[in-house]
């Protein structure tokens, strides 16, 4: 079960004007399960997207990148689970285009106005016949149903909603869903994330906004250090709020909207970590006093990616020298004499060694909590960085050993 995360109900996920959702049971991996989702978008909406940086990126990622800049805009997102359509070469790209064509037929738009997304097993041909048949049979649904339809090894549907006043008179809404539980590491993570807002944003500005939101959320999480082939994060802005268009970053509403969308994205991103395969602990790693943000993030990820650190937290074993070792091999030039390490508010290490006030019993007491903060104070500058991760349990091995069964 996820760490301190409760699945949202349909009533907690209001519709966004200008977006319609549909699902179908295509039977890509198993029968009697919604595994095909369409998100139809009203004409005049804008779309921003960022994708995995894995060089072996999946066929739908290739096609989505090509279609994203369509001058007529994007009208449909089509998502299948159960098969990643990755490592499938030219035939996989052809199948991704076929998905787009079938979805375009449903929405009465051009094939190039569709973005395709797939998630599931890599290196297996996409059963395109089942996908095409599913697209032809979609039925309307709500955000909660769509969130469940995009799940793979997730144990809960991940969704979030926020409302806020942008500018002087307009209330803006945003609703989002995401999937992901394993093979999670930037940039980005094996996740799909989709947020829709009724804000009115010019496409180039929305693209920049999407990148900034991703960097503050989905690019701050890791479960196992593996970067997937299919990661995609999309923001749709329908403009239905009737506000004047945000067309430059100097507009005060830009920062307000960014804050709103980051709240949604961060809740989704943290939900992925909370639902990390086999996770029993949600761990926040804060590195403060760094010379630059890059250094802070580099140290945080070194800690978060260490199997020895992660298994120690699963076992509630205060073998905290593992954290110091990870900091030391992170590649950042740290002054070990000024560095301080904390578990929550418990000082663990300072002046190059164990803190005089620290006891193993106190460390173990902190590690028994389901939510823990590792804080590293470097005393080398004013920059900071935060990464969210989880522990590594026996169940993680079992889930991934049995994934294709």
C-alpha positions as CSV (number, residue, x, y, z in Angstrom):
1,X,0.0,0.0,0.0
2,X,1.2,3.6,-0.6
3,X,2.8,5.6,2.2
4,X,0.2,7.9,3.6
5,X,-1.7,8.5,0.4
6,X,-5.4,8.3,-0.1
7,X,-6.9,7.9,-3.6
8,X,-9.0,10.9,-4.7
9,X,-12.7,10.3,-5.4
10,X,-14.4,11.4,-8.6
11,X,-16.1,14.2,-6.7
12,X,-12.7,15.6,-5.6
13,X,-11.6,15.9,-9.3
14,X,-13.7,18.6,-11.0
15,X,-13.9,18.7,-14.8
16,X,-12.0,21.3,-16.7
17,X,-14.0,23.1,-19.3
18,X,-12.7,22.3,-22.8
19,X,-11.5,18.8,-21.9
20,X,-13.5,15.5,-22.4
21,X,-12.2,12.1,-21.2
22,X,-13.0,8.7,-22.6
23,X,-11.8,5.1,-21.7
24,X,-12.1,1.6,-23.2
25,X,-11.1,-2.0,-22.5
26,X,-8.7,-2.7,-25.3
27,X,-7.3,-5.9,-23.7
28,X,-3.7,-4.9,-24.5
29,X,-2.3,-6.9,-21.5
30,X,-5.4,-8.3,-19.7
31,X,-9.1,-8.5,-20.3
32,X,-11.9,-6.6,-18.5
33,X,-9.6,-3.6,-17.5
34,X,-9.7,-0.1,-18.8
35,X,-6.4,0.3,-20.6
36,X,-7.1,2.9,-23.3
37,X,-7.7,6.6,-22.6
38,X,-8.6,9.5,-24.8
39,X,-8.4,13.1,-23.8
40,X,-10.2,15.3,-26.3
41,X,-9.3,19.0,-26.2
42,X,-11.4,21.9,-27.6
43,X,-10.0,23.8,-30.5
44,X,-8.1,26.9,-29.5
45,X,-6.4,25.2,-26.5
46,X,-2.6,25.2,-26.1
47,X,-0.4,22.2,-25.1
48,X,3.1,22.0,-23.6
49,X,5.0,18.8,-23.1
50,X,8.3,17.4,-21.9
51,X,9.6,13.9,-22.5
52,X,12.1,11.3,-21.3
53,X,15.8,12.0,-22.0
54,X,16.5,8.3,-22.5
55,X,18.2,7.8,-25.8
56,X,16.1,4.7,-26.4
57,X,12.9,6.6,-26.1
58,X,9.7,4.9,-27.2
59,X,8.0,5.1,-30.5
60,X,5.1,7.3,-29.2
61,X,7.6,9.7,-27.8
62,X,9.2,10.2,-31.2
63,X,5.8,10.8,-32.8
64,X,4.5,13.1,-30.0
65,X,7.6,15.3,-30.3
66,X,6.9,15.6,-34.1
67,X,3.3,16.5,-33.6
68,X,3.7,18.9,-30.6
69,X,4.6,21.8,-32.8
70,X,1.6,21.4,-35.2
71,X,0.5,24.9,-36.2
72,X,-3.2,23.9,-35.9
73,X,-2.7,22.8,-32.3
74,X,-3.3,19.6,-30.5
75,X,-6.8,18.2,-30.2
76,X,-6.4,14.7,-28.7
77,X,-4.1,12.7,-26.3
78,X,-4.4,8.9,-26.7
79,X,-2.9,6.7,-24.0
80,X,-2.5,2.9,-23.8
81,X,-1.2,0.8,-20.9
82,X,0.1,-2.7,-20.9
83,X,2.7,-2.2,-23.7
84,X,5.3,0.6,-23.9
85,X,5.8,0.3,-27.7
86,X,9.4,0.9,-27.0
87,X,12.3,-0.9,-28.6
88,X,10.0,-1.6,-31.5
89,X,11.8,0.2,-34.3
90,X,10.1,1.5,-37.5
91,X,7.0,-0.7,-37.0
92,X,6.5,0.8,-33.6
93,X,6.6,4.3,-34.9
94,X,4.1,3.3,-37.6
95,X,1.8,1.8,-34.9
96,X,2.0,5.1,-33.0
97,X,0.9,7.0,-36.1
98,X,-2.0,4.5,-36.5
99,X,-3.0,5.2,-33.0
100,X,-3.1,8.9,-33.8
101,X,-5.1,8.4,-36.9
102,X,-7.7,6.4,-35.1
103,X,-8.0,9.0,-32.4
104,X,-8.2,11.8,-34.9
105,X,-11.1,10.0,-36.5
106,X,-13.0,10.1,-33.2
107,X,-12.2,13.8,-32.7
108,X,-12.7,14.9,-36.3
109,X,-9.2,16.4,-36.5
110,X,-5.9,15.7,-38.3
111,X,-3.6,12.8,-37.4
112,X,-0.9,15.4,-36.6
113,X,-3.1,17.0,-34.0
114,X,-2.9,13.9,-31.8
115,X,-0.2,13.0,-29.2
116,X,0.2,9.3,-28.5
117,X,1.4,7.8,-25.2
118,X,2.2,4.2,-24.2
119,X,3.3,2.6,-21.0
120,X,4.0,-1.0,-20.0
121,X,6.4,-3.8,-21.2
122,X,9.4,-2.8,-23.3
123,X,10.7,-4.7,-26.4
124,X,7.3,-6.2,-27.3
125,X,5.3,-5.3,-30.4
126,X,2.2,-3.2,-29.7
127,X,-1.0,-5.2,-30.4
128,X,-2.2,-2.4,-32.7
129,X,-5.3,-4.2,-33.7
130,X,-6.6,-4.3,-30.1
131,X,-5.6,-0.6,-29.6
132,X,-7.4,0.5,-32.7
133,X,-10.5,-1.5,-31.7
134,X,-10.4,0.1,-28.3
135,X,-10.2,3.6,-29.7
136,X,-13.3,2.9,-31.7
137,X,-15.2,1.8,-28.6
138,X,-14.3,4.5,-26.0
139,X,-17.0,5.8,-23.6
140,X,-17.1,9.0,-21.6
141,X,-15.5,9.0,-18.1
142,X,-14.4,11.2,-15.3
143,X,-10.9,12.1,-14.1
144,X,-10.9,9.4,-11.5
145,X,-11.7,6.7,-14.0
146,X,-9.1,8.0,-16.4
147,X,-6.5,8.0,-13.5
148,X,-7.2,4.3,-12.9
149,X,-7.1,3.5,-16.6
150,X,-3.5,4.7,-17.0
151,X,-2.1,2.6,-14.1
152,X,0.4,-0.2,-14.6
153,X,2.1,-1.5,-11.4
154,X,0.5,1.4,-9.4
155,X,-1.6,0.3,-6.4
156,X,-3.7,3.5,-6.4
157,X,-4.8,6.1,-8.9
158,X,-2.9,9.3,-8.6
159,X,-4.8,12.6,-9.2
160,X,-4.9,16.1,-7.8
161,X,-6.9,19.4,-8.2
162,X,-6.4,23.0,-7.3
163,X,-8.2,26.3,-7.7
164,X,-6.7,29.8,-7.2
165,X,-7.2,33.4,-8.2
166,X,-5.0,34.5,-11.0
167,X,-4.8,38.2,-11.5
168,X,-7.5,40.4,-10.1
169,X,-10.7,38.7,-11.0
170,X,-10.3,35.2,-12.4
171,X,-10.4,31.9,-10.6
172,X,-8.4,29.3,-12.4
173,X,-8.8,25.5,-12.0
174,X,-6.4,22.7,-12.7
175,X,-6.9,18.9,-12.5
176,X,-4.2,16.3,-13.2
177,X,-3.5,12.6,-13.2
178,X,-0.3,10.6,-13.3
179,X,0.9,7.0,-13.3
180,X,4.1,5.6,-12.0
181,X,5.5,3.3,-9.3
182,X,8.8,1.8,-10.6
183,X,11.6,2.7,-13.0
184,X,11.4,6.2,-11.6
185,X,14.3,8.6,-12.0
186,X,14.7,11.9,-13.9
187,X,14.9,13.0,-16.4
188,X,12.1,12.3,-16.3
189,X,10.7,9.3,-14.6
190,X,8.8,6.3,-15.9
191,X,5.6,8.1,-15.5
192,X,2.9,9.7,-17.5
193,X,1.5,12.9,-16.2
194,X,-1.3,15.0,-17.6
195,X,-2.6,18.3,-16.2
196,X,-5.5,20.4,-17.7
197,X,-6.2,24.0,-16.7
198,X,-8.8,26.5,-18.0
199,X,-6.1,29.2,-18.0
200,X,-5.5,31.1,-21.3
201,X,-1.8,30.7,-22.2
202,X,0.1,31.3,-25.4
203,X,1.8,28.0,-26.6
204,X,5.4,29.1,-26.4
205,X,4.8,30.4,-22.8
206,X,3.0,27.2,-21.9
207,X,5.9,25.1,-23.1
208,X,8.3,27.1,-20.9
209,X,5.8,26.8,-18.0
210,X,5.6,23.0,-18.5
211,X,9.4,22.7,-18.4
212,X,9.6,24.8,-15.2
213,X,6.8,22.9,-13.5
214,X,8.4,19.5,-14.4
215,X,11.7,20.7,-13.0
216,X,10.1,21.6,-9.7
217,X,8.1,18.3,-9.4
218,X,8.6,15.2,-11.6
219,X,12.3,16.0,-11.9
220,X,12.7,15.9,-8.1
221,X,11.7,12.3,-7.6
222,X,13.4,8.9,-7.7
223,X,12.3,5.4,-6.7
224,X,15.1,3.2,-8.1
225,X,17.4,5.3,-10.3
226,X,16.1,3.9,-13.6
227,X,15.1,6.4,-16.3
228,X,12.3,5.0,-18.5
229,X,11.8,5.1,-22.3
230,X,8.3,6.5,-22.2
231,X,8.2,9.4,-19.7
232,X,5.9,12.2,-20.7
233,X,4.4,15.2,-18.9
234,X,1.8,17.3,-20.6
235,X,-0.1,20.5,-19.6
236,X,-3.2,21.5,-21.5
237,X,-4.5,25.1,-21.2
238,X,-8.0,25.4,-22.7
239,X,-8.5,29.2,-22.2
240,X,-12.1,28.7,-21.0
241,X,-11.6,30.9,-18.0
242,X,-12.1,33.9,-20.3
243,X,-9.1,35.7,-18.9
244,X,-6.8,37.7,-21.2
245,X,-4.0,35.5,-22.6
246,X,-0.8,35.1,-20.7
247,X,1.7,35.7,-23.5
248,X,4.9,36.7,-21.6
249,X,6.8,35.6,-18.5
250,X,6.8,39.2,-17.1
251,X,3.0,39.0,-16.7
252,X,2.5,38.7,-12.9
253,X,-0.1,36.0,-13.6
254,X,2.6,33.8,-15.1
255,X,4.2,33.2,-11.6
256,X,0.8,32.8,-10.0
257,X,-0.2,30.1,-12.6
258,X,3.2,28.4,-12.3
259,X,2.7,28.1,-8.5
260,X,-0.8,26.7,-9.0
261,X,0.3,24.1,-11.5
262,X,3.4,23.2,-9.5
263,X,1.2,22.4,-6.5
264,X,-0.8,19.9,-8.7
265,X,2.4,18.4,-10.3
266,X,4.2,18.1,-7.0
267,X,1.3,16.3,-5.3
268,X,1.2,13.9,-8.3
269,X,5.0,13.4,-8.3
270,X,5.1,12.7,-4.5
271,X,2.2,10.3,-4.9
272,X,4.4,8.3,-7.4
273,X,7.1,8.0,-4.7
274,X,4.6,7.2,-2.0
275,X,3.4,4.4,-4.3
276,X,6.9,3.3,-5.2
277,X,7.0,-0.4,-5.8
278,X,7.2,-2.0,-2.3
279,X,7.8,1.3,-0.6
280,X,7.2,1.5,3.2
281,X,8.7,4.9,3.8
282,X,8.5,8.3,2.1
283,X,11.8,10.1,2.4
284,X,12.5,13.8,1.7
285,X,16.2,14.7,1.2
286,X,17.0,18.4,1.7
287,X,20.5,19.7,0.9
288,X,21.0,23.3,2.1
289,X,24.0,25.7,2.1
290,X,25.3,24.5,-1.2
291,X,27.5,26.6,-3.6
292,X,24.8,26.1,-6.3
293,X,21.6,24.2,-6.9
294,X,23.2,21.7,-9.1
295,X,25.6,20.7,-6.3
296,X,22.7,20.3,-3.9
297,X,20.7,18.1,-6.3
298,X,23.7,16.0,-7.1
299,X,24.3,15.2,-3.4
300,X,20.6,14.6,-2.8
301,X,20.4,12.1,-5.7
302,X,23.6,10.3,-4.6
303,X,21.8,9.7,-1.2
304,X,18.5,8.8,-2.8
305,X,20.0,6.3,-5.3
306,X,22.1,4.4,-2.8
307,X,20.7,0.9,-2.4
308,X,22.5,0.7,0.9
309,X,20.9,3.8,2.2
310,X,17.4,2.7,0.9
311,X,17.6,-0.8,2.4
312,X,18.8,0.6,5.7
313,X,15.7,2.8,5.9
314,X,13.5,-0.2,5.0
315,X,15.1,-2.2,7.9
316,X,15.0,0.8,10.3
317,X,18.7,0.3,10.7
318,X,20.5,3.5,11.8
319,X,23.6,2.6,9.7
320,X,23.9,6.2,8.8
321,X,27.5,6.2,7.8
322,X,26.0,5.0,4.4
323,X,24.5,8.5,4.0
324,X,27.9,10.1,4.6
325,X,29.5,7.7,2.2
326,X,27.0,8.7,-0.5
327,X,27.7,12.4,0.1
328,X,31.4,11.7,-0.2
329,X,31.2,9.9,-3.5
330,X,28.6,12.3,-5.0
331,X,31.3,14.1,-7.0
332,X,30.7,17.4,-5.1
333,X,33.7,18.9,-3.3
334,X,32.3,19.2,0.3
335,X,34.0,20.3,3.4
336,X,33.5,17.4,5.8
337,X,34.5,19.4,8.8
338,X,31.6,21.9,8.4
339,X,29.0,19.5,7.1
340,X,26.1,18.6,9.4
341,X,23.7,15.7,8.9
342,X,20.2,15.5,10.4
343,X,17.4,12.9,10.5
344,X,14.3,15.0,11.0
345,X,15.6,17.4,13.7
346,X,18.0,14.8,15.2
347,X,21.7,15.9,14.6
348,X,23.6,12.8,13.5
349,X,27.0,14.0,12.3
350,X,29.1,17.1,12.5
351,X,32.8,18.2,12.4
352,X,33.7,15.2,10.2
353,X,32.2,12.5,12.5
354,X,29.4,11.4,14.7
355,X,27.7,14.1,16.7
356,X,28.4,13.9,20.5
357,X,24.7,14.1,21.3
358,X,23.7,11.4,18.9
359,X,22.6,7.9,20.0
360,X,21.7,4.9,17.9
361,X,18.5,4.4,19.8
362,X,17.4,8.0,18.9
363,X,18.3,7.3,15.2
364,X,16.4,4.1,15.2
365,X,13.3,5.8,16.7
366,X,13.3,8.3,13.8
367,X,13.7,5.6,11.2
368,X,10.6,3.8,12.4
369,X,8.5,6.7,11.1
370,X,6.8,6.3,7.7
371,X,7.9,9.8,6.7
372,X,11.5,10.9,7.3
373,X,13.5,13.9,6.3
374,X,17.3,13.6,5.7
375,X,18.8,17.1,5.9
376,X,22.3,17.9,4.9
377,X,23.7,21.4,5.7
378,X,26.9,22.0,3.8
379,X,27.8,25.6,5.0
380,X,29.2,26.3,1.5
381,X,26.7,28.8,0.1
382,X,23.1,29.8,-0.1
383,X,21.7,27.3,-2.6
384,X,19.5,24.3,-1.8
385,X,17.8,21.4,-3.5
386,X,15.2,18.8,-2.5
387,X,14.6,15.3,-3.8
388,X,11.8,12.8,-2.8
389,X,12.5,9.1,-2.6
390,X,11.4,5.9,-0.8
391,X,13.0,2.9,0.8
392,X,13.9,-0.4,-1.1
393,X,12.1,-3.5,0.2
394,X,11.8,-7.2,-0.6
395,X,8.6,-6.5,-2.4
396,X,10.3,-4.3,-4.9
397,X,12.3,-7.3,-6.1
398,X,9.2,-9.5,-6.2
399,X,7.2,-7.0,-8.2
400,X,9.9,-6.5,-10.8
401,X,10.8,-10.2,-10.9
402,X,7.1,-11.1,-11.6
403,X,6.3,-8.1,-13.8
404,X,6.0,-10.0,-17.1
405,X,4.2,-13.0,-15.6
